[in-house]
Amino acid sequence: MAITLDEIELPEQLDWQDEFFWAPVAQTITPTLTGYLIVEENAAPMGRPITLVSDGGVWAPRALVKAVKAKEAQVNTPMTLTLHDGRQFKVVWRRDDKGVDASQIIRICDPDDTDLYDINLRFTEID
């Protein structure tokens, strides 16, 4: 099964780089004047980062890069990210960390839609 972002099919070998970096519980520890600790924990159901990276091993044609960049240009538009194992996430671009970046595999001054790129996609789960 392929990885999809709404209707766009992404390379299925993209690696979810930070899958296990996020904790579903937020914690604040506050020391008191007497030395005791106040520990507060709350569920953090939203805000999970999802970073899909090529990491040099997966390439995307320029046509795909352009389609993803067009989707990135849409303002305030939640998207559905479906992974190859069937898991679905409601996501938005992580714009403060460059939502999408892509670089040519072989430097060509006038690339066409079939030329290959290394691509990285950064999302935040919202649901």
LOKEKE-521021 format. One record per atom (N, C-alpha, C): atom name; x, y, z; residue number from 1. Coordinates in steps of 0.001 Angstrom, whole numbers. Example, Ala and Ser with C-alpha at 12.3 -4.5 7.8 and 13.67 -1.06 7.14 Angstrom:
{'N',{13190,-5690,7800},1}
{'CA',{12300,-4500,7800},1}
{'C',{13200,-3300,7800},1}
{'N',{12850,-2250,7080},2}
{'CA',{13670,-1060,7140},2}
{'C',{12900,30,7870},2}
This chain:
{'N',{842,-1184,0},1}
{'CA',{0,0,0},1}
{'C',{887,1247,0},1}
{'N',{478,2249,-711},2}
{'CA',{1263,3477,-859},2}
{'C',{1003,4445,298},2}
{'N',{1891,5413,444},3}
{'CA',{1676,6528,1353},3}
{'C',{965,7606,547},3}
{'N',{-120,8165,1098},4}
{'CA',{-836,9217,384},4}
{'C',{-1035,10431,1283},4}
{'N',{-1043,11585,658},5}
{'CA',{-1385,12851,1290},5}
{'C',{-2593,13358,532},5}
{'N',{-3776,13202,1126},6}
{'CA',{-5037,13404,416},6}
{'C',{-4995,12561,-852},6}
{'N',{-5035,13187,-2030},7}
{'CA',{-5062,12423,-3292},7}
{'C',{-3671,12220,-3900},7}
{'N',{-2637,12742,-3260},8}
{'CA',{-1287,12651,-3825},8}
{'C',{-592,11397,-3304},8}
{'N',{-119,10557,-4228},9}
{'CA',{618,9361,-3832},9}
{'C',{2093,9702,-3666},9}
{'N',{2613,9429,-2473},10}
{'CA',{4007,9720,-2135},10}
{'C',{4849,8450,-2279},10}
{'N',{6173,8589,-2364},11}
{'CA',{7018,7401,-2411},11}
{'C',{6816,6553,-1153},11}
{'N',{6578,5265,-1343},12}
{'CA',{6238,4422,-194},12}
{'C',{7430,4101,720},12}
{'N',{8632,4400,297},13}
{'CA',{9792,4133,1138},13}
{'C',{10204,5330,2005},13}
{'N',{9405,6396,2025},14}
{'CA',{9733,7509,2909},14}
{'C',{9789,7002,4344},14}
{'N',{10742,7515,5098},15}
{'CA',{10954,7069,6471},15}
{'C',{10329,8063,7442},15}
{'N',{9507,7566,8372},16}
{'CA',{8935,8405,9419},16}
{'C',{10006,8567,10491},16}
{'N',{10777,9618,10353},17}
{'CA',{11994,9832,11130},17}
{'C',{11748,9977,12630},17}
{'N',{10685,10655,13019},18}
{'CA',{10466,10962,14432},18}
{'C',{9246,10232,15015},18}
{'N',{8976,9035,14501},19}
{'CA',{7786,8291,14933},19}
{'C',{7752,8070,16448},19}
{'N',{8892,7810,17045},20}
{'CA',{8922,7503,18473},20}
{'C',{9578,8601,19309},20}
{'N',{9669,9819,18769},21}
{'CA',{10264,10936,19502},21}
{'C',{9233,11663,20368},21}
{'N',{7967,11470,20120},22}
{'CA',{6897,12224,20761},22}
{'C',{6303,11435,21916},22}
{'N',{5974,12110,23000},23}
{'CA',{5319,11468,24137},23}
{'C',{3876,11974,24235},23}
{'N',{2912,11083,24469},24}
{'CA',{1515,11495,24527},24}
{'C',{1124,12164,25843},24}
{'N',{2083,12350,26735},25}
{'CA',{1823,12997,28020},25}
{'C',{2807,14154,28188},25}
{'N',{2272,15342,28527},26}
{'CA',{3114,16504,28830},26}
{'C',{3278,16594,30347},26}
{'N',{4472,16977,30776},27}
{'CA',{4755,17014,32209},27}
{'C',{5442,18323,32592},27}
{'N',{5034,18859,33753},28}
{'CA',{5689,20031,34330},28}
{'C',{6069,19692,35765},28}
{'N',{7331,19910,36111},29}
{'CA',{7802,19664,37480},29}
{'C',{8207,21000,38081},29}
{'N',{7595,21323,39207},30}
{'CA',{7861,22597,39871},30}
{'C',{8362,22330,41295},30}
{'N',{9580,22770,41622},31}
{'CA',{10051,22605,43008},31}
{'C',{9409,23659,43911},31}
{'N',{9061,23254,45111},32}
{'CA',{8492,24190,46075},32}
{'C',{9611,24765,46943},32}
{'N',{9278,25747,47768},33}
{'CA',{10264,26354,48668},33}
{'C',{10796,25361,49703},33}
{'N',{9982,24365,50035},34}
{'CA',{10404,23383,51034},34}
{'C',{11167,22210,50420},34}
{'N',{11312,22196,49105},35}
{'CA',{12075,21140,48449},35}
{'C',{11236,20038,47836},35}
{'N',{9958,20051,48120},36}
{'CA',{9090,19060,47497},36}
{'C',{8885,19413,46023},36}
{'N',{8506,18407,45256},37}
{'CA',{8231,18627,43838},37}
{'C',{6746,18494,43574},37}
{'N',{6231,19416,42792},38}
{'CA',{4864,19307,42311},38}
{'C',{4958,18824,40869},38}
{'N',{4397,17654,40620},39}
{'CA',{4450,17053,39288},39}
{'C',{3045,17106,38693},39}
{'N',{2934,17778,37559},40}
{'CA',{1656,17871,36864},40}
{'C',{1797,17191,35506},40}
{'N',{827,16347,35169},41}
{'CA',{832,15661,33880},41}
{'C',{-534,15805,33221},41}
{'N',{-497,15992,31924},42}
{'CA',{-1716,16099,31131},42}
{'C',{-1529,15343,29820},42}
{'N',{-2637,14782,29343},43}
{'CA',{-2595,14128,28037},43}
{'C',{-2351,15179,26962},43}
{'N',{-1548,14830,25985},44}
{'CA',{-1255,15719,24853},44}
{'C',{-1712,15014,23575},44}
{'N',{-3019,15014,23310},45}
{'CA',{-3526,14237,22181},45}
{'C',{-3194,14807,20807},45}
{'N',{-2813,16101,20748},46}
{'CA',{-2514,16713,19457},46}
{'C',{-1102,17288,19483},46}
{'N',{-582,17557,18295},47}
{'CA',{717,18205,18192},47}
{'C',{1866,17270,17891},47}
{'N',{1572,16015,17643},48}
{'CA',{2630,15055,17338},48}
{'C',{3302,15419,16017},48}
{'N',{4647,15516,15998},49}
{'CA',{5326,15774,14729},49}
{'C',{5390,14500,13886},49}
{'N',{5193,14666,12602},50}
{'CA',{5361,13561,11649},50}
{'C',{6283,14084,10561},50}
{'N',{7488,13541,10516},51}
{'CA',{8483,13968,9535},51}
{'C',{8815,12784,8635},51}
{'N',{8475,12904,7364},52}
{'CA',{8782,11865,6372},52}
{'C',{9983,12328,5568},52}
{'N',{11022,11509,5538},53}
{'CA',{12258,11910,4875},53}
{'C',{12687,10893,3829},53}
{'N',{13316,11413,2786},54}
{'CA',{13919,10555,1763},54}
{'C',{15211,9956,2285},54}
{'N',{15985,10787,2965},55}
{'CA',{17266,10393,3546},55}
{'C',{18208,9787,2510},55}
{'N',{18138,10302,1279},56}
{'CA',{19041,9854,229},56}
{'C',{18677,8524,-399},56}
{'N',{17689,7825,135},57}
{'CA',{17360,6501,-375},57}
{'C',{16100,6431,-1206},57}
{'N',{15326,7516,-1216},58}
{'CA',{14070,7539,-1951},58}
{'C',{14028,8830,-2755},58}
{'N',{13677,8721,-4009},59}
{'CA',{13645,9899,-4860},59}
{'C',{12239,10125,-5392},59}
{'N',{11909,11388,-5585},60}
{'CA',{10590,11763,-6095},60}
{'C',{10769,12568,-7377},60}
{'N',{9941,12322,-8389},61}
{'CA',{10031,13129,-9608},61}
{'C',{9596,14567,-9339},61}
{'N',{10125,15475,-10117},62}
{'CA',{9819,16904,-9970},62}
{'C',{8311,17168,-10016},62}
{'N',{7575,16428,-10831},63}
{'CA',{6121,16606,-10915},63}
{'C',{5468,16380,-9553},63}
{'N',{5932,15381,-8820},64}
{'CA',{5404,15113,-7479},64}
{'C',{5781,16234,-6515},64}
{'N',{7021,16701,-6596},65}
{'CA',{7474,17806,-5740},65}
{'C',{6591,19034,-5982},65}
{'N',{6300,19340,-7240},66}
{'CA',{5460,20498,-7562},66}
{'C',{4046,20326,-7010},66}
{'N',{3500,19112,-7071},67}
{'CA',{2152,18860,-6545},67}
{'C',{2117,19041,-5024},67}
{'N',{3147,18562,-4346},68}
{'CA',{3213,18700,-2891},68}
{'C',{3415,20166,-2506},68}
{'N',{4266,20886,-3250},69}
{'CA',{4477,22310,-2963},69}
{'C',{3191,23118,-3200},69}
{'N',{2396,22731,-4184},70}
{'CA',{1112,23399,-4418},70}
{'C',{173,23171,-3239},70}
{'N',{190,21970,-2690},71}
{'CA',{-633,21672,-1517},71}
{'C',{-134,22461,-307},71}
{'N',{1185,22619,-196},72}
{'CA',{1762,23393,905},72}
{'C',{1343,24865,824},72}
{'N',{1092,25365,-364},73}
{'CA',{727,26773,-553},73}
{'C',{-708,27073,-118},73}
{'N',{-1505,26038,152},74}
{'CA',{-2877,26255,601},74}
{'C',{-2868,26669,2073},74}
{'N',{-3644,27668,2395},75}
{'CA',{-3674,28207,3750},75}
{'C',{-4720,27493,4602},75}
{'N',{-4310,27122,5817},76}
{'CA',{-5228,26580,6826},76}
{'C',{-6067,25418,6289},76}
{'N',{-5401,24447,5674},77}
{'CA',{-6103,23317,5082},77}
{'C',{-5619,22008,5705},77}
{'N',{-6412,21414,6609},78}
{'CA',{-6034,20105,7147},78}
{'C',{-6028,19061,6037},78}
{'N',{-5133,18089,6158},79}
{'CA',{-4987,17042,5158},79}
{'C',{-5031,15678,5839},79}
{'N',{-5277,14644,5060},80}
{'CA',{-5251,13280,5572},80}
{'C',{-3998,12598,5044},80}
{'N',{-3156,12169,5964},81}
{'CA',{-1949,11418,5624},81}
{'C',{-2223,9959,5928},81}
{'N',{-2098,9106,4903},82}
{'CA',{-2312,7673,5075},82}
{'C',{-991,6961,4835},82}
{'N',{-545,6215,5825},83}
{'CA',{710,5473,5695},83}
{'C',{464,4126,5038},83}
{'N',{1539,3481,4602},84}
{'CA',{1416,2222,3864},84}
{'C',{813,1108,4706},84}
{'N',{823,1242,6044},85}
{'CA',{217,219,6899},85}
{'C',{-1249,530,7206},85}
{'N',{-1803,1577,6563},86}
{'CA',{-3208,1903,6714},86}
{'C',{-3518,2937,7788},86}
{'N',{-2560,3284,8634},87}
{'CA',{-2822,4301,9656},87}
{'C',{-3065,5650,8997},87}
{'N',{-4050,6370,9513},88}
{'CA',{-4382,7689,8975},88}
{'C',{-4228,8749,10055},88}
{'N',{-3746,9922,9634},89}
{'CA',{-3549,11044,10538},89}
{'C',{-4095,12306,9877},89}
{'N',{-4780,13126,10655},90}
{'CA',{-5180,14459,10200},90}
{'C',{-4000,15364,10508},90}
{'N',{-3468,16037,9490},91}
{'CA',{-2234,16803,9660},91}
{'C',{-2336,18185,9016},91}
{'N',{-1447,19065,9472},92}
{'CA',{-1187,20352,8825},92}
{'C',{322,20446,8648},92}
{'N',{759,21359,7798},93}
{'CA',{2193,21553,7581},93}
{'C',{2838,22135,8826},93}
{'N',{4034,21724,9136},94}
{'CA',{4832,22311,10208},94}
{'C',{5647,23432,9569},94}
{'N',{5028,24558,9381},95}
{'CA',{5601,25656,8599},95}
{'C',{6798,26316,9272},95}
{'N',{6850,26291,10594},96}
{'CA',{7986,26909,11278},96}
{'C',{9275,26112,11082},96}
{'N',{9142,24933,10484},97}
{'CA',{10299,24065,10256},97}
{'C',{10354,23645,8785},97}
{'N',{10044,24570,7863},98}
{'CA',{10005,24278,6419},98}
{'C',{9133,23063,6147},98}
{'N',{7872,23259,5912},99}
{'CA',{6945,22155,5667},99}
{'C',{7454,21153,4648},99}
{'N',{7943,21647,3522},100}
{'CA',{8463,20774,2463},100}
{'C',{9794,21331,1987},100}
{'N',{10768,20461,1834},101}
{'CA',{11965,20870,1106},101}
{'C',{12369,19744,177},101}
{'N',{12963,20128,-933},102}
{'CA',{13381,19155,-1939},102}
{'C',{14645,19667,-2613},102}
{'N',{15536,18756,-2930},103}
{'CA',{16760,19133,-3641},103}
{'C',{17035,18115,-4741},103}
{'N',{17568,18617,-5838},104}
{'CA',{17840,17751,-6990},104}
{'C',{18885,16692,-6642},104}
{'N',{18700,15534,-7196},105}
{'CA',{19691,14465,-7039},105}
{'C',{20890,14758,-7937},105}
{'N',{20597,15096,-9174},106}
{'CA',{21640,15502,-10127},106}
{'C',{21315,16935,-10538},106}
{'N',{22244,17830,-10303},107}
{'CA',{22023,19264,-10581},107}
{'C',{21831,19489,-12079},107}
{'N',{20638,19994,-12426},108}
{'CA',{20290,20311,-13816},108}
{'C',{19710,21719,-13812},108}
{'N',{20206,22589,-14689},109}
{'CA',{19749,23985,-14664},109}
{'C',{18334,24155,-15192},109}
{'N',{17858,23234,-16030},110}
{'CA',{16506,23336,-16571},110}
{'C',{15809,21979,-16438},110}
{'N',{15441,21594,-15201},111}
{'CA',{14877,20259,-14995},111}
{'C',{13469,20128,-15572},111}
{'N',{13109,18907,-15936},112}
{'CA',{11733,18652,-16370},112}
{'C',{11022,17841,-15279},112}
{'N',{9776,17491,-15510},113}
{'CA',{8961,16847,-14489},113}
{'C',{9404,15429,-14130},113}
{'N',{10321,14853,-14888},114}
{'CA',{10788,13499,-14574},114}
{'C',{12108,13489,-13803},114}
{'N',{12764,14640,-13683},115}
{'CA',{14023,14686,-12933},115}
{'C',{13762,14410,-11461},115}
{'N',{14738,13783,-10809},116}
{'CA',{14541,13258,-9459},116}
{'C',{15044,14181,-8360},116}
{'N',{14314,14149,-7234},117}
{'CA',{14599,14999,-6077},117}
{'C',{14568,14174,-4797},117}
{'N',{15369,14599,-3841},118}
{'CA',{15303,14135,-2465},118}
{'C',{14252,15017,-1804},118}
{'N',{13291,14445,-1083},119}
{'CA',{12184,15249,-540},119}
{'C',{11985,14952,940},119}
{'N',{11642,15996,1699},120}
{'CA',{11351,15873,3124},120}
{'C',{10049,16604,3413},120}
{'N',{9156,15948,4149},121}
{'CA',{7834,16501,4453},121}
{'C',{7670,16567,5966},121}
{'N',{7235,17732,6472},122}
{'CA',{7096,17919,7918},122}
{'C',{5666,18326,8258},122}
{'N',{5018,17507,9087},123}
{'CA',{3638,17725,9473},123}
{'C',{3499,17802,10993},123}
{'N',{2333,18299,11416},124}
{'CA',{1919,18210,12810},124}
{'C',{543,17561,12821},124}
{'N',{372,16525,13638},125}
{'CA',{-924,15860,13758},125}
{'C',{-1862,16764,14542},125}
{'N',{-3090,16919,14050},126}
{'CA',{-4033,17807,14722},126}
{'C',{-5248,17091,15274},126}
{'N',{-5395,15826,15044},127}
{'CA',{-6570,15093,15516},127}
{'C',{-6195,13766,16111},127}
